[in-house]
């Protein structure tokens, strides 16, 4: 394993987190299962500290304990996260050239997002060099009910998924236009499915309007979306349908690049 010497000599900002990550790094392909005492000796940490770290990880699904040997191994939560990373990397590679085309076509910011645990995570953004209209940055999370990228994904999910998202994250109000009832959200989902694209009409940030389209993987599943975002005066309501038609073609181009053969 190659170690970055600069990082190695830097003082950790959160020492407790640093210790926890050191514990995780003890697990390797050659040593997939380790006991508390083994890790304690490897790191020079108190056994009680190692145990508390592992027990906390176990509560969150990041480690599992063998009931017979009492040794720990990495949990399935890491498999889920690795799938998210793998999906995001492949999606970025395919989507970025298309995003840049859309950015040049509309001269507005273009976002790429995926769904994770009932929220959207922005994994890529491109914007014209002379424009800075959105405070959303790559890596940030946002609610699904009030963002174009969120609604473009949620609209094609089963009703049970929509209800689960609402139960988990609620419907907090961000502006006067934010949807705040399940009934209104379900109606919006129907409308979004029918037209094939989602609109954030100043629902997350006042003065900012977004048009978002779903992205399908090779199996036709929708876990990602792409949007254009800009000031409402540059994305007027009367132009939404026309711009959305072009955005749907850009979205289809990304889906095709991921292996989708539908339509």
C-alpha beads as a LAMMPS data file, in Angstrom:
LAMMPS data file: protein, C-alpha beads

263 atoms
262 bonds

1 atom types
1 bond types

-500.0 500.0 xlo xhi
-500.0 500.0 ylo yhi
-500.0 500.0 zlo zhi

Masses

1 110.0

Atoms # bond

1 1 1 0.000 0.000 0.000
2 1 1 1.416 3.387 -1.018
3 1 1 1.306 5.946 1.781
4 1 1 1.218 9.665 1.105
5 1 1 4.081 10.991 3.283
6 1 1 2.548 14.462 3.479
7 1 1 -0.744 13.059 4.738
8 1 1 1.097 10.760 7.130
9 1 1 2.850 13.674 8.853
10 1 1 -0.216 15.912 9.082
11 1 1 -1.886 16.177 12.468
12 1 1 -5.359 14.583 12.230
13 1 1 -8.156 17.115 12.615
14 1 1 -10.460 14.710 14.458
15 1 1 -8.340 12.323 16.501
16 1 1 -11.193 9.995 17.458
17 1 1 -12.175 9.606 13.812
18 1 1 -8.533 9.070 12.879
19 1 1 -8.342 6.163 15.345
20 1 1 -11.540 4.664 13.951
21 1 1 -10.204 4.829 10.405
22 1 1 -6.927 3.264 11.528
23 1 1 -8.949 0.339 12.872
24 1 1 -10.712 -0.103 9.525
25 1 1 -7.399 0.002 7.672
26 1 1 -6.192 -3.010 9.655
27 1 1 -8.530 -5.246 7.638
28 1 1 -6.969 -6.527 4.410
29 1 1 -7.511 -9.307 1.889
30 1 1 -4.872 -11.324 3.780
31 1 1 -6.438 -10.529 7.164
32 1 1 -10.197 -10.209 6.582
33 1 1 -11.026 -11.131 10.198
34 1 1 -9.361 -9.687 13.284
35 1 1 -9.952 -9.759 16.997
36 1 1 -9.910 -6.844 19.404
37 1 1 -6.585 -7.926 20.926
38 1 1 -4.933 -8.271 17.508
39 1 1 -5.972 -4.779 16.444
40 1 1 -4.951 -3.395 19.829
41 1 1 -1.432 -4.773 19.354
42 1 1 -1.233 -3.612 15.728
43 1 1 -2.148 -0.017 16.550
44 1 1 -0.963 0.338 20.122
45 1 1 -4.458 1.283 21.266
46 1 1 -6.276 0.261 24.425
47 1 1 -8.462 -2.807 23.926
48 1 1 -11.447 -0.919 25.300
49 1 1 -10.944 1.784 22.658
50 1 1 -10.754 -0.772 19.847
51 1 1 -13.821 -2.594 21.148
52 1 1 -15.905 0.583 21.345
53 1 1 -14.897 1.563 17.815
54 1 1 -15.768 -1.862 16.406
55 1 1 -19.039 -2.033 18.331
56 1 1 -20.069 1.376 17.000
57 1 1 -19.227 0.331 13.451
58 1 1 -21.234 -2.859 13.985
59 1 1 -24.295 -0.849 15.012
60 1 1 -24.108 1.009 11.691
61 1 1 -23.418 -2.067 9.561
62 1 1 -19.761 -1.305 8.868
63 1 1 -18.438 -4.336 10.786
64 1 1 -19.781 -7.765 11.702
65 1 1 -18.726 -10.051 14.543
66 1 1 -18.425 -13.802 14.154
67 1 1 -20.548 -15.277 16.982
68 1 1 -18.147 -18.212 17.428
69 1 1 -14.651 -16.716 17.078
70 1 1 -15.724 -13.228 18.272
71 1 1 -13.524 -11.783 15.550
72 1 1 -14.669 -8.869 13.394
73 1 1 -14.853 -8.431 9.636
74 1 1 -15.981 -5.565 7.413
75 1 1 -19.741 -5.361 6.990
76 1 1 -22.062 -5.226 4.002
77 1 1 -22.446 -1.469 4.393
78 1 1 -19.082 -1.123 2.658
79 1 1 -20.375 -3.152 -0.285
80 1 1 -23.261 -0.698 -0.652
81 1 1 -20.907 2.285 -0.539
82 1 1 -18.502 0.695 -3.007
83 1 1 -21.386 0.211 -5.428
84 1 1 -22.266 3.895 -5.046
85 1 1 -18.669 4.913 -5.780
86 1 1 -18.382 2.521 -8.726
87 1 1 -21.685 3.705 -10.161
88 1 1 -20.734 7.338 -9.713
89 1 1 -17.361 6.931 -11.420
90 1 1 -18.809 5.218 -14.492
91 1 1 -21.696 7.641 -14.658
92 1 1 -19.379 10.655 -14.463
93 1 1 -17.212 9.365 -17.288
94 1 1 -20.202 8.915 -19.602
95 1 1 -22.144 11.992 -18.516
96 1 1 -19.452 14.669 -18.359
97 1 1 -19.056 15.223 -22.134
98 1 1 -22.844 15.416 -22.493
99 1 1 -23.091 17.805 -19.553
100 1 1 -20.545 20.076 -21.186
101 1 1 -22.577 20.048 -24.411
102 1 1 -25.724 20.957 -22.475
103 1 1 -23.851 23.708 -20.633
104 1 1 -22.651 25.214 -23.906
105 1 1 -26.109 24.891 -25.469
106 1 1 -27.972 26.658 -22.654
107 1 1 -25.095 28.620 -21.112
108 1 1 -26.318 27.539 -17.693
109 1 1 -25.069 25.321 -14.863
110 1 1 -25.570 21.579 -15.385
111 1 1 -25.753 19.177 -12.428
112 1 1 -25.481 15.388 -12.217
113 1 1 -26.921 13.666 -9.146
114 1 1 -27.604 10.202 -7.770
115 1 1 -30.029 8.970 -5.134
116 1 1 -28.600 7.694 -1.884
117 1 1 -30.606 6.843 1.228
118 1 1 -33.609 8.902 0.158
119 1 1 -31.672 12.042 -0.729
120 1 1 -29.818 13.254 -3.805
121 1 1 -26.048 13.602 -3.882
122 1 1 -24.545 15.942 -6.478
123 1 1 -21.623 14.077 -8.014
124 1 1 -20.700 16.479 -10.824
125 1 1 -21.419 20.061 -11.897
126 1 1 -20.290 22.152 -14.852
127 1 1 -21.045 25.807 -15.410
128 1 1 -20.070 28.579 -17.824
129 1 1 -16.911 30.372 -16.671
130 1 1 -18.720 33.704 -16.335
131 1 1 -21.709 32.352 -14.418
132 1 1 -22.097 31.392 -10.771
133 1 1 -25.757 30.968 -9.931
134 1 1 -26.032 27.927 -7.701
135 1 1 -24.640 27.307 -4.231
136 1 1 -24.919 23.542 -4.643
137 1 1 -21.470 21.971 -4.923
138 1 1 -20.284 18.519 -5.890
139 1 1 -20.636 16.127 -2.965
140 1 1 -23.461 18.014 -1.292
141 1 1 -26.761 16.360 -0.361
142 1 1 -30.243 17.761 -0.871
143 1 1 -33.865 16.766 -0.346
144 1 1 -35.660 15.064 -3.211
145 1 1 -39.084 16.720 -2.965
146 1 1 -37.833 20.239 -3.713
147 1 1 -35.065 19.703 -6.277
148 1 1 -35.393 18.953 -9.963
149 1 1 -32.794 16.183 -9.829
150 1 1 -34.569 14.651 -6.849
151 1 1 -38.026 14.712 -8.396
152 1 1 -36.713 13.339 -11.709
153 1 1 -35.538 10.220 -9.849
154 1 1 -38.352 9.915 -7.326
155 1 1 -41.115 10.220 -9.929
156 1 1 -40.116 6.898 -11.479
157 1 1 -39.851 5.042 -8.167
158 1 1 -42.722 3.007 -6.667
159 1 1 -45.208 4.952 -4.545
160 1 1 -43.935 3.049 -1.508
161 1 1 -40.472 4.527 -2.081
162 1 1 -41.899 8.051 -2.230
163 1 1 -43.762 7.482 1.021
164 1 1 -40.655 6.034 2.666
165 1 1 -38.600 9.083 1.659
166 1 1 -41.240 11.374 3.146
167 1 1 -41.374 9.357 6.374
168 1 1 -37.595 9.450 6.708
169 1 1 -36.775 12.992 5.608
170 1 1 -40.078 14.847 5.797
171 1 1 -41.111 17.661 3.472
172 1 1 -39.334 20.713 4.880
173 1 1 -40.176 24.079 3.376
174 1 1 -37.352 26.054 1.759
175 1 1 -39.349 28.664 -0.168
176 1 1 -42.963 29.693 -0.656
177 1 1 -43.097 27.274 -3.624
178 1 1 -41.862 24.157 -1.810
179 1 1 -44.192 21.149 -1.854
180 1 1 -45.030 20.353 1.769
181 1 1 -47.782 17.698 1.625
182 1 1 -47.657 14.075 0.502
183 1 1 -50.786 14.557 -1.614
184 1 1 -49.226 17.429 -3.566
185 1 1 -45.972 15.504 -3.975
186 1 1 -47.759 12.450 -5.367
187 1 1 -49.579 14.671 -7.870
188 1 1 -46.245 16.170 -8.883
189 1 1 -44.802 12.681 -9.369
190 1 1 -47.645 11.759 -11.742
191 1 1 -47.158 14.968 -13.744
192 1 1 -43.393 14.422 -13.909
193 1 1 -43.755 10.847 -15.179
194 1 1 -46.282 11.951 -17.793
195 1 1 -44.107 14.673 -19.319
196 1 1 -40.777 12.876 -18.790
197 1 1 -38.955 15.635 -16.922
198 1 1 -39.039 17.439 -13.571
199 1 1 -39.153 21.131 -12.758
200 1 1 -37.892 22.880 -9.649
201 1 1 -39.820 26.134 -9.845
202 1 1 -37.879 28.060 -7.200
203 1 1 -38.779 25.346 -4.674
204 1 1 -35.325 24.866 -3.165
205 1 1 -33.798 28.296 -3.674
206 1 1 -35.832 31.393 -4.455
207 1 1 -35.025 32.852 -7.854
208 1 1 -33.457 29.638 -9.176
209 1 1 -35.317 27.374 -11.581
210 1 1 -34.201 23.903 -12.711
211 1 1 -35.188 21.415 -15.402
212 1 1 -34.131 17.829 -14.704
213 1 1 -34.297 14.575 -16.645
214 1 1 -33.867 10.975 -15.467
215 1 1 -30.827 8.889 -16.383
216 1 1 -31.339 5.155 -16.953
217 1 1 -28.719 2.460 -16.483
218 1 1 -28.301 -0.536 -18.789
219 1 1 -31.275 -2.246 -17.130
220 1 1 -33.530 0.781 -17.420
221 1 1 -33.365 1.610 -13.722
222 1 1 -33.333 5.252 -12.699
223 1 1 -30.930 6.126 -9.895
224 1 1 -29.498 9.313 -11.401
225 1 1 -30.606 12.518 -13.077
226 1 1 -29.201 15.571 -14.832
227 1 1 -30.423 19.159 -14.689
228 1 1 -29.870 22.666 -15.958
229 1 1 -30.134 25.353 -13.325
230 1 1 -30.269 29.121 -13.582
231 1 1 -32.009 32.328 -12.560
232 1 1 -35.734 32.263 -13.235
233 1 1 -35.473 35.142 -15.713
234 1 1 -33.128 33.046 -17.884
235 1 1 -35.327 29.945 -17.543
236 1 1 -38.798 31.500 -18.012
237 1 1 -41.835 29.270 -17.567
238 1 1 -42.919 29.754 -21.173
239 1 1 -39.592 28.278 -22.362
240 1 1 -39.560 25.243 -20.049
241 1 1 -41.170 22.775 -22.472
242 1 1 -38.813 23.682 -25.321
243 1 1 -35.714 23.490 -23.145
244 1 1 -36.919 20.265 -21.547
245 1 1 -37.240 18.582 -24.950
246 1 1 -33.564 19.228 -25.576
247 1 1 -32.610 18.171 -22.059
248 1 1 -34.449 14.875 -22.537
249 1 1 -32.301 14.224 -25.598
250 1 1 -29.171 14.933 -23.566
251 1 1 -30.462 12.586 -20.861
252 1 1 -31.158 9.903 -23.436
253 1 1 -27.614 10.292 -24.757
254 1 1 -26.205 9.600 -21.285
255 1 1 -28.553 6.630 -20.811
256 1 1 -27.456 5.214 -24.163
257 1 1 -23.838 5.611 -23.081
258 1 1 -24.619 3.544 -19.991
259 1 1 -26.071 0.746 -22.132
260 1 1 -29.772 1.569 -22.125
261 1 1 -31.410 0.420 -25.367
262 1 1 -35.023 1.425 -24.721
263 1 1 -37.244 3.940 -26.520

Bonds

1 1 1 2
2 1 2 3
3 1 3 4
4 1 4 5
5 1 5 6
6 1 6 7
7 1 7 8
8 1 8 9
9 1 9 10
10 1 10 11
11 1 11 12
12 1 12 13
13 1 13 14
14 1 14 15
15 1 15 16
16 1 16 17
17 1 17 18
18 1 18 19
19 1 19 20
20 1 20 21
21 1 21 22
22 1 22 23
23 1 23 24
24 1 24 25
25 1 25 26
26 1 26 27
27 1 27 28
28 1 28 29
29 1 29 30
30 1 30 31
31 1 31 32
32 1 32 33
33 1 33 34
34 1 34 35
35 1 35 36
36 1 36 37
37 1 37 38
38 1 38 39
39 1 39 40
40 1 40 41
41 1 41 42
42 1 42 43
43 1 43 44
44 1 44 45
45 1 45 46
46 1 46 47
47 1 47 48
48 1 48 49
49 1 49 50
50 1 50 51
51 1 51 52
52 1 52 53
53 1 53 54
54 1 54 55
55 1 55 56
56 1 56 57
57 1 57 58
58 1 58 59
59 1 59 60
60 1 60 61
61 1 61 62
62 1 62 63
63 1 63 64
64 1 64 65
65 1 65 66
66 1 66 67
67 1 67 68
68 1 68 69
69 1 69 70
70 1 70 71
71 1 71 72
72 1 72 73
73 1 73 74
74 1 74 75
75 1 75 76
76 1 76 77
77 1 77 78
78 1 78 79
79 1 79 80
80 1 80 81
81 1 81 82
82 1 82 83
83 1 83 84
84 1 84 85
85 1 85 86
86 1 86 87
87 1 87 88
88 1 88 89
89 1 89 90
90 1 90 91
91 1 91 92
92 1 92 93
93 1 93 94
94 1 94 95
95 1 95 96
96 1 96 97
97 1 97 98
98 1 98 99
99 1 99 100
100 1 100 101
101 1 101 102
102 1 102 103
103 1 103 104
104 1 104 105
105 1 105 106
106 1 106 107
107 1 107 108
108 1 108 109
109 1 109 110
110 1 110 111
111 1 111 112
112 1 112 113
113 1 113 114
114 1 114 115
115 1 115 116
116 1 116 117
117 1 117 118
118 1 118 119
119 1 119 120
120 1 120 121
121 1 121 122
122 1 122 123
123 1 123 124
124 1 124 125
125 1 125 126
126 1 126 127
127 1 127 128
128 1 128 129
129 1 129 130
130 1 130 131
131 1 131 132
132 1 132 133
133 1 133 134
134 1 134 135
135 1 135 136
136 1 136 137
137 1 137 138
138 1 138 139
139 1 139 140
140 1 140 141
141 1 141 142
142 1 142 143
143 1 143 144
144 1 144 145
145 1 145 146
146 1 146 147
147 1 147 148
148 1 148 149
149 1 149 150
150 1 150 151
151 1 151 152
152 1 152 153
153 1 153 154
154 1 154 155
155 1 155 156
156 1 156 157
157 1 157 158
158 1 158 159
159 1 159 160
160 1 160 161
161 1 161 162
162 1 162 163
163 1 163 164
164 1 164 165
165 1 165 166
166 1 166 167
167 1 167 168
168 1 168 169
169 1 169 170
170 1 170 171
171 1 171 172
172 1 172 173
173 1 173 174
174 1 174 175
175 1 175 176
176 1 176 177
177 1 177 178
178 1 178 179
179 1 179 180
180 1 180 181
181 1 181 182
182 1 182 183
183 1 183 184
184 1 184 185
185 1 185 186
186 1 186 187
187 1 187 188
188 1 188 189
189 1 189 190
190 1 190 191
191 1 191 192
192 1 192 193
193 1 193 194
194 1 194 195
195 1 195 196
196 1 196 197
197 1 197 198
198 1 198 199
199 1 199 200
200 1 200 201
201 1 201 202
202 1 202 203
203 1 203 204
204 1 204 205
205 1 205 206
206 1 206 207
207 1 207 208
208 1 208 209
209 1 209 210
210 1 210 211
211 1 211 212
212 1 212 213
213 1 213 214
214 1 214 215
215 1 215 216
216 1 216 217
217 1 217 218
218 1 218 219
219 1 219 220
220 1 220 221
221 1 221 222
222 1 222 223
223 1 223 224
224 1 224 225
225 1 225 226
226 1 226 227
227 1 227 228
228 1 228 229
229 1 229 230
230 1 230 231
231 1 231 232
232 1 232 233
233 1 233 234
234 1 234 235
235 1 235 236
236 1 236 237
237 1 237 238
238 1 238 239
239 1 239 240
240 1 240 241
241 1 241 242
242 1 242 243
243 1 243 244
244 1 244 245
245 1 245 246
246 1 246 247
247 1 247 248
248 1 248 249
249 1 249 250
250 1 250 251
251 1 251 252
252 1 252 253
253 1 253 254
254 1 254 255
255 1 255 256
256 1 256 257
257 1 257 258
258 1 258 259
259 1 259 260
260 1 260 261
261 1 261 262
262 1 262 263
